[in-house]
Amino acid sequence: MEFAAVQSIHLYPVKAFQGLAADAAVVEPWGPAGDRRWALIDAGGKVVTQREQPRLALAAAEPLAGGGLRLSAAGRSAITIEVPEPSGTVPVNIFGQKIEAVPAAAAAHAWCSAYLDRDVRLVHLDDPATRRPVDPDYALPGETVSFADGYPLLVTTSASLDALNSLIAEGRHAAEGPLPMNRFRPSVVVGGTEAWAEDEWARLSVGEVVFRVARTCGRCVVTTTDQGTAARGREPLYTLARHRRFGGSLVFGQNLVPLTRGTIRVGDPVRVLERGGSTSAGDR
């Protein structure tokens, strides 16, 4: 592990929209600064993701100074969205967890609804320090998270992707491979490890930031969505089901919670401070 280092960093300003590569990220207790502070909800307040709307993979959100966004998609005029004033909130249901968020301007709702051809609203998580706790079964007291699926960051390794792609190449749906890392929508990609080394991580440092591993990441249908076309296939779930099924979940990557604040950068060393992780039930 002495040669392990950050290979890439990825941010997702709006949950389920395209990811952005970054040279560095400021790590806050609830995740990277600017990461998944925005999300779409349907008429009933349920968060909308690529699970039911794969076309979200083709929508882009460019972060602007002050926390606003520039939304764009092919065939549509771009729109600039400002951070809404926290004068009132609306209920949000994210995987059964009920929280509050601040609705964006009506123009944002109209743009997103027209893009998906369904009624949705764009909401902003105004106070990530208090709004949404991490799953108490896997959290330390006071830990919170943004609109990420369940945990502040997700780490994957390039060696494990190479190993998975080798397994896909030997299987029934070989024509779908090799898959790029963006199928797994990681926060941090680590190079220089052995395949599946992350299974044994319990605590690690990335540059100046220390993280604990909360649990393994169970994968869903989003991983079968081509992030460049929104088309769906069978992989990697077919191969994960055959080779990486643990505790009822199809596992790839590890969910992290920061124990300290700081900045992480591409090229930063990654050091395992404590081992003992296990491939058990994963994230939603």
C-alpha positions in Angstrom: 0.0 0.0 0.0 3.0 2.4 0.3 2.5 3.3 -3.4 -1.2 3.7 -3.3 -2.4 7.2 -4.3 -5.5 9.1 -5.4 -5.9 8.6 -9.1 -9.0 10.7 -9.6 -11.6 12.8 -7.6 -15.2 13.1 -8.7 -18.0 15.5 -7.6 -21.7 15.4 -8.3 -23.3 18.8 -7.7 -26.8 17.5 -8.3 -27.6 14.0 -7.2 -27.9 11.7 -10.3 -26.6 14.3 -12.8 -23.3 13.9 -14.6 -20.2 13.7 -12.4 -17.3 16.2 -12.7 -13.6 15.4 -12.4 -11.7 17.6 -10.0 -8.0 18.0 -9.1 -8.9 18.5 -5.5 -11.8 18.6 -3.1 -12.3 20.2 0.3 -13.7 17.4 2.6 -16.3 18.5 5.1 -17.9 16.2 7.7 -20.9 15.4 5.4 -18.8 15.0 2.2 -16.8 16.9 -0.4 -17.7 20.6 -0.6 -20.3 21.2 -3.4 -21.1 17.5 -3.7 -24.8 16.4 -3.9 -26.2 19.5 -2.1 -28.9 19.5 -4.7 -31.4 16.8 -5.8 -34.7 16.4 -7.7 -37.9 15.3 -6.0 -41.2 14.2 -7.5 -44.6 15.5 -6.7 -44.7 13.4 -3.5 -41.3 14.5 -2.3 -39.4 11.4 -3.2 -35.9 11.9 -4.5 -35.5 11.1 -8.2 -32.4 9.2 -9.3 -31.0 7.3 -12.3 -32.7 4.2 -10.9 -36.0 5.4 -12.5 -34.7 8.2 -14.7 -31.5 7.1 -16.5 -31.6 10.2 -18.7 -30.3 12.2 -15.7 -26.9 10.8 -16.6 -26.9 13.1 -19.6 -27.8 16.3 -17.6 -24.9 18.5 -16.5 -24.6 20.8 -13.5 -21.7 23.3 -13.4 -21.0 24.7 -9.9 -20.9 28.5 -9.8 -19.4 30.9 -7.3 -21.6 31.2 -4.2 -23.0 27.7 -4.6 -25.3 28.2 -7.5 -25.5 26.0 -10.6 -25.6 26.2 -14.4 -27.8 23.4 -15.7 -27.4 22.1 -19.2 -28.4 19.2 -21.4 -28.4 18.5 -25.2 -31.2 20.2 -27.0 -32.0 22.5 -24.2 -30.9 26.1 -23.4 -28.8 26.3 -20.2 -30.2 27.9 -17.1 -28.5 29.5 -14.1 -29.8 28.6 -10.7 -29.1 30.6 -7.5 -28.9 29.1 -4.0 -32.4 29.7 -2.6 -33.0 31.7 0.5 -33.8 29.3 3.4 -37.1 31.0 4.1 -39.1 27.7 4.0 -38.5 24.0 3.4 -40.3 21.1 1.8 -40.4 17.5 3.0 -38.0 15.2 1.1 -38.1 11.4 1.2 -34.7 9.9 0.4 -34.7 6.1 0.5 -37.4 6.2 3.2 -35.6 8.8 5.3 -37.6 12.0 5.9 -35.7 15.3 5.9 -36.3 18.9 4.9 -34.7 20.9 2.0 -35.2 24.3 0.4 -36.9 24.4 -3.0 -35.1 26.2 -5.8 -36.8 28.9 -8.0 -39.8 28.0 -10.1 -37.6 28.3 -13.3 -35.5 25.5 -12.0 -38.5 23.2 -11.5 -39.7 24.1 -15.0 -36.4 23.3 -16.7 -35.9 20.0 -14.9 -39.6 19.0 -15.5 -39.3 19.8 -19.2 -36.1 17.8 -19.5 -37.6 14.7 -17.9 -41.1 15.2 -19.2 -42.5 14.7 -15.7 -43.2 16.9 -12.7 -40.1 17.3 -10.6 -38.7 20.0 -8.3 -35.1 20.9 -7.6 -34.2 21.3 -3.9 -31.1 22.4 -2.0 -29.8 20.9 1.2 -29.3 24.2 3.1 -27.8 22.8 6.3 -25.9 19.5 5.8 -24.6 19.6 9.4 -28.1 18.9 10.8 -30.6 17.8 8.2 -29.7 14.2 7.5 -28.0 11.8 9.8 -26.0 8.8 8.5 -27.7 5.5 9.1 -27.5 5.0 12.9 -26.6 1.3 12.4 -23.3 2.4 10.8 -22.8 5.9 12.2 -20.9 7.5 15.0 -22.9 10.1 17.0 -23.5 13.3 15.1 -22.4 12.1 11.7 -24.4 13.5 8.8 -24.5 13.2 5.0 -25.6 15.3 2.0 -27.9 13.9 -0.7 -25.4 11.0 -1.4 -27.0 7.6 -1.3 -26.1 7.0 2.3 -22.5 8.0 3.2 -20.3 11.1 2.6 -17.9 9.5 0.2 -17.4 6.4 -1.9 -13.9 5.0 -2.6 -13.1 2.5 -5.4 -9.8 1.2 -6.7 -8.6 0.9 -10.3 -7.2 -2.6 -9.7 -10.6 -3.9 -8.6 -12.2 -2.5 -11.7 -9.6 -4.2 -13.8 -10.3 -7.5 -12.0 -14.0 -7.0 -12.5 -13.6 -6.3 -16.2 -11.5 -9.4 -16.6 -14.4 -11.4 -15.0 -16.9 -9.7 -17.3 -14.7 -10.6 -20.4 -15.0 -14.3 -19.4 -18.8 -14.2 -18.9 -22.0 -14.3 -20.8 -22.1 -10.5 -21.5 -18.5 -10.0 -22.5 -19.6 -7.6 -25.3 -20.7 -5.1 -22.7 -17.2 -4.7 -21.3 -14.8 -3.3 -20.4 -16.8 -0.9 -18.2 -15.5 2.6 -17.2 -15.2 3.6 -13.5 -18.0 6.2 -14.0 -20.6 3.4 -13.9 -19.9 3.3 -10.1 -20.0 7.0 -9.5 -17.1 7.1 -7.0 -15.9 10.1 -5.0 -12.3 8.9 -4.9 -10.5 6.4 -7.1 -7.3 4.9 -5.7 -4.5 3.4 -7.9 -1.6 1.3 -6.8 -3.4 -1.4 -4.8 -4.1 -5.0 -5.4 -7.5 -6.0 -6.6 -10.1 -6.0 -3.8 -7.6 -4.6 -1.3 -10.3 -2.2 -0.1 -12.3 -5.1 1.3 -10.0 -5.1 4.3 -9.8 -1.4 5.0 -11.2 0.0 8.2 -9.5 3.3 8.6 -7.3 5.2 6.1 -5.7 8.5 5.4 -6.0 10.3 2.0 -3.5 13.1 1.9 -4.3 15.2 5.1 -7.8 13.7 5.8 -8.5 10.6 7.9 -11.6 8.4 7.0 -13.3 5.5 8.6 -14.9 2.8 6.4 -18.6 2.7 7.4 -19.5 -0.3 5.2 -19.1 -1.9 1.8 -21.1 -0.5 -1.0 -23.9 -2.7 -2.4 -24.6 -1.8 -6.1 -27.9 -1.2 -7.8 -29.2 -0.8 -11.4 -27.5 2.5 -11.8 -24.2 0.7 -12.5 -25.8 -0.9 -15.6 -26.5 2.6 -17.0 -24.0 3.9 -19.7 -23.2 7.3 -18.3 -22.6 8.6 -21.8 -25.8 7.4 -23.5 -28.2 6.5 -20.7 -28.7 3.0 -22.2 -28.9 0.0 -19.9 -27.4 -3.4 -20.0 -26.8 -6.4 -17.8 -23.3 -5.6 -16.5 -21.8 -5.3 -14.0 -24.6 -6.7 -11.9 -24.6 -10.0 -13.7 -20.9 -10.6 -12.9 -21.1 -9.1 -9.4 -23.9 -11.5 -8.6 -21.6 -14.4 -9.5 -18.4 -13.2 -7.9 -19.0 -10.4 -5.4 -22.2 -11.3 -3.5 -21.8 -10.7 0.2 -24.5 -10.5 2.8 -27.2 -10.2 0.2 -25.5 -7.3 -1.6 -23.5 -7.1 -4.8 -20.4 -5.3 -3.6 -18.0 -2.9 -5.3 -16.3 -0.1 -3.3 -16.4 1.1 0.2 -18.4 3.9 1.9 -16.3 6.4 3.9 -17.0 8.9 6.6 -14.5 11.7 7.3 -13.0 11.8 10.8 -11.1 15.0 10.0 -11.5 18.0 7.7 -9.0 18.9 5.0 -8.3 18.9 1.3 -7.6 15.9 -0.8 -5.8 16.1 -4.1 -5.1 13.9 -7.1 -1.7 12.2 -6.4 -2.1 12.3 -2.6 -0.8 9.1 -0.9 -3.4 6.7 0.5 -2.4 4.9 3.7 -4.2 2.1 5.5 -4.2 3.0 9.2 -6.3 0.1 10.3 -7.5 -3.1 8.8 -10.4 -5.3 9.6 -13.1 -4.3 7.1 -15.5 -7.0 5.9 -17.6 -7.6 2.9 -21.0 -7.5 4.4 -24.3 -5.9 3.6 -23.9 -2.8 1.4 -25.5 0.6 0.8 -28.8 1.2 -0.8 
